[in-house]
Amino acid sequence: MCNRARRTQNVYLEYPDIEETSKKLGIPPTSTKKDGSPYYTLPAIYDSSTNTALADSLRIAQYLDVMYPDTPAVVMKGTEVLSLAYVDTFFGKFVPLNMCLFRAVDKILTPRSIEYLSRRTFSGKTWADLLVMTKQDEEEELKKVKEAFSGIEGWFKSAGQEGSFIMGEKPMFVDFAVASIFMYVRTVAGKESEVWREIVGWQGGRWGRLLEDLKEWEVVV
């Protein structure tokens, strides 16, 4: 999602190329692996006008807010810590749902990326383990996510927040971050998939409305 009307070039990378490309452009790692080595992730940007290389969604959003003050800011000053806490909580609750999407992801990725990911484990499971999950296993995982998201819906209700956006009428960084999760599910599983049709109906259709209300920013330039 983008709210910056600037000339940009999008470069799509395969999983095995993320680290090498990041090092080449001077993009810093966002965390460390279990063995202590640096861990490079996407999204990332390189701004040739300032020779700035960044990774991590929040850092990128903060940078763009500062560099392009004539465009709508998405990170309200003083909310950075709360934004990270909310997004981390949301992403944590999303993990069981991701477990249900591996077969769909397996059909999209190239053999090279699949081979790379097959060397990793996901919540203690190998790529091969996840590809043989039963329908019942997936339904149980999906149920966990629905219950977790119901708790998040409760936060909105407790605050008397009826709109789609966490801060009211104006979308902020956390809204875009959360929406990115649902865009991922919609893209991987497909709009007509059973899992997507179920998710957009959760919590009275809140998450489907979030994507709809952010549609004007849903562009690739």
C-alpha positions as CSV (number, residue, x, y, z in Angstrom):
1,M,0.0,0.0,0.0
2,C,1.3,3.4,-0.9
3,N,0.3,7.0,-0.3
4,R,3.3,8.6,-1.9
5,A,2.8,10.0,-5.4
6,R,6.5,9.6,-6.2
7,R,8.5,7.9,-9.0
8,T,9.4,4.5,-7.7
9,Q,10.6,1.2,-9.0
10,N,9.4,-2.0,-7.4
11,V,11.8,-5.0,-7.3
12,Y,10.4,-8.4,-6.4
13,L,12.8,-10.8,-4.9
14,E,12.9,-14.5,-4.3
15,Y,13.5,-15.6,-0.8
16,P,17.1,-16.8,-1.4
17,D,18.0,-13.3,-2.8
18,I,16.8,-11.1,0.1
19,E,20.0,-11.3,2.1
20,E,22.4,-10.8,-0.8
21,T,20.4,-7.9,-2.3
22,S,20.1,-6.2,1.1
23,K,23.9,-6.4,1.7
24,K,24.6,-5.1,-1.8
25,L,22.4,-2.0,-1.3
26,G,23.5,-1.5,2.3
27,I,20.1,-2.3,3.8
28,P,20.5,-3.3,7.4
29,P,19.2,-6.5,9.0
30,T,16.0,-6.2,11.1
31,S,16.9,-8.9,13.6
32,T,19.2,-11.9,14.2
33,K,18.8,-15.6,13.6
34,K,19.0,-18.2,16.3
35,D,22.7,-18.7,15.5
36,G,23.4,-15.0,16.0
37,S,23.8,-14.1,12.3
38,P,21.9,-11.1,10.9
39,Y,18.4,-11.6,9.5
40,Y,17.4,-9.6,6.5
41,T,13.7,-9.1,5.6
42,L,11.3,-7.3,3.3
43,P,9.9,-4.8,2.8
44,A,12.9,-2.6,2.3
45,I,13.6,0.6,0.4
46,Y,16.6,2.3,-1.2
47,D,16.2,6.0,-1.8
48,S,18.8,7.0,-4.4
49,S,18.1,10.8,-3.8
50,T,19.5,10.5,-0.3
51,N,21.4,7.3,-0.5
52,T,19.3,5.9,2.3
53,A,18.7,2.2,2.7
54,L,16.1,0.9,5.2
55,A,14.1,-2.2,6.1
56,D,11.2,-2.7,8.6
57,S,7.8,-1.2,7.8
58,L,7.6,1.2,10.7
59,R,11.1,2.7,10.0
60,I,10.2,3.1,6.3
61,A,6.9,4.8,7.2
62,Q,8.7,7.2,9.6
63,Y,11.4,8.0,7.0
64,L,8.8,8.8,4.3
65,D,6.8,11.0,6.7
66,V,9.9,13.1,7.3
67,M,11.2,13.2,3.7
68,Y,7.9,13.9,2.1
69,P,6.0,16.2,4.5
70,D,3.6,17.4,1.8
71,T,2.0,13.9,1.8
72,P,-0.3,12.5,4.6
73,A,1.7,11.3,7.5
74,V,1.0,7.7,8.7
75,V,3.0,7.6,12.0
76,M,1.6,10.0,14.6
77,K,4.4,11.3,16.8
78,G,4.4,9.6,20.2
79,T,2.6,6.5,19.0
80,E,5.6,4.5,17.7
81,V,5.8,2.2,20.7
82,L,2.1,1.6,20.8
83,S,2.1,1.0,17.0
84,L,4.8,-1.7,17.4
85,A,3.0,-3.3,20.3
86,Y,-0.3,-3.5,18.4
87,V,1.2,-4.8,15.2
88,D,3.3,-7.4,17.0
89,T,0.2,-8.6,18.9
90,F,-1.8,-8.8,15.7
91,F,0.9,-10.6,13.8
92,G,1.3,-13.1,16.7
93,K,-2.4,-13.9,16.6
94,F,-2.1,-14.5,12.8
95,V,0.4,-17.3,13.0
96,P,-2.2,-20.2,13.2
97,L,-3.8,-18.8,10.0
98,N,-0.5,-18.7,8.2
99,M,-0.2,-22.4,8.9
100,C,-3.3,-23.0,6.9
101,L,-1.9,-21.3,3.8
102,F,1.2,-23.2,3.1
103,R,-0.3,-25.4,0.4
104,A,-1.6,-22.4,-1.4
105,V,1.9,-20.7,-1.0
106,D,3.6,-23.8,-2.3
107,K,1.6,-23.5,-5.6
108,I,2.8,-19.9,-6.0
109,L,6.5,-20.0,-5.2
110,T,9.2,-21.1,-7.5
111,P,11.1,-24.3,-6.8
112,R,14.1,-22.3,-5.8
113,S,12.2,-20.4,-3.1
114,I,10.5,-23.6,-1.9
115,E,13.9,-25.3,-1.6
116,Y,15.2,-22.4,0.5
117,L,12.2,-22.5,2.8
118,S,12.2,-26.2,3.1
119,R,15.4,-25.8,5.2
120,R,13.5,-23.9,7.8
121,T,10.9,-24.8,10.4
122,F,7.7,-23.0,11.1
123,S,6.3,-23.3,14.7
124,G,8.3,-26.5,15.0
125,K,7.0,-28.0,11.7
126,T,8.8,-28.5,8.5
127,W,7.6,-27.4,5.1
128,A,6.7,-31.0,4.2
129,D,4.8,-31.4,7.5
130,L,2.6,-28.3,6.7
131,L,1.8,-29.6,3.2
132,V,0.1,-32.6,4.6
133,M,-2.1,-30.9,7.2
134,T,-5.6,-32.3,7.2
135,K,-8.8,-30.4,6.7
136,Q,-9.5,-30.8,10.3
137,D,-6.1,-29.5,11.3
138,E,-6.7,-26.4,9.2
139,E,-10.2,-25.8,10.7
140,E,-8.8,-26.0,14.2
141,E,-6.0,-23.5,13.4
142,L,-8.6,-21.2,11.7
143,K,-10.8,-21.4,14.8
144,K,-7.9,-20.2,17.0
145,V,-7.4,-17.2,14.8
146,K,-11.1,-16.3,14.8
147,E,-11.1,-16.4,18.6
148,A,-8.0,-14.3,18.8
149,F,-9.4,-11.7,16.4
150,S,-12.6,-11.6,18.4
151,G,-10.5,-10.3,21.3
152,I,-9.1,-7.5,19.1
153,E,-12.6,-6.6,18.0
154,G,-13.3,-6.3,21.8
155,W,-10.7,-3.6,22.0
156,F,-12.5,-1.5,19.4
157,K,-15.9,-2.0,21.2
158,S,-14.4,-1.1,24.6
159,A,-13.1,2.1,23.2
160,G,-16.4,2.9,21.5
161,Q,-14.6,2.8,18.1
162,E,-17.1,2.0,15.3
163,G,-15.0,2.8,12.3
164,S,-12.4,0.7,10.5
165,F,-9.4,2.7,11.5
166,I,-7.7,2.5,14.9
167,M,-7.4,6.3,15.3
168,G,-10.9,7.1,14.0
169,E,-11.4,8.6,10.5
170,K,-7.8,8.8,9.4
171,P,-5.8,5.7,8.6
172,M,-2.5,5.3,10.4
173,F,0.5,3.0,10.1
174,V,-1.1,0.2,12.1
175,D,-4.1,0.1,9.8
176,F,-1.9,-0.4,6.8
177,A,0.1,-3.0,8.6
178,V,-2.9,-5.0,9.7
179,A,-4.5,-4.7,6.2
180,S,-1.3,-6.1,4.7
181,I,-2.0,-9.4,6.5
182,F,-5.5,-9.7,5.1
183,M,-4.2,-8.7,1.6
184,Y,-1.7,-11.5,1.9
185,V,-4.4,-14.0,2.7
186,R,-6.7,-12.8,0.0
187,T,-3.9,-12.9,-2.6
188,V,-2.6,-16.3,-1.6
189,A,-5.8,-18.1,-0.9
190,G,-7.9,-16.3,-3.5
191,K,-11.0,-14.1,-3.2
192,E,-13.3,-17.1,-3.9
193,S,-11.6,-19.4,-1.5
194,E,-13.4,-20.9,1.5
195,V,-11.0,-19.5,4.0
196,W,-11.2,-15.9,2.6
197,R,-15.0,-15.9,2.4
198,E,-15.0,-17.0,6.1
199,I,-12.5,-14.4,7.2
200,V,-14.3,-11.4,5.6
201,G,-17.4,-12.4,7.6
202,W,-15.6,-12.4,11.0
203,Q,-16.5,-9.8,13.6
204,G,-19.3,-8.5,11.6
205,G,-17.2,-8.0,8.5
206,R,-14.7,-5.7,10.2
207,W,-11.6,-6.9,8.3
208,G,-13.3,-6.8,4.9
209,R,-14.4,-3.2,5.5
210,L,-10.9,-2.3,6.5
211,L,-9.6,-3.4,3.1
212,E,-12.4,-1.6,1.4
213,D,-11.8,1.6,3.2
214,L,-8.1,1.5,2.4
215,K,-8.7,0.7,-1.3
216,E,-7.7,4.2,-2.5
217,W,-4.2,3.6,-1.2
218,E,-4.0,0.0,-2.6
219,V,-1.8,0.8,-5.5
220,V,1.5,-0.5,-7.0
221,V,3.5,2.3,-8.7
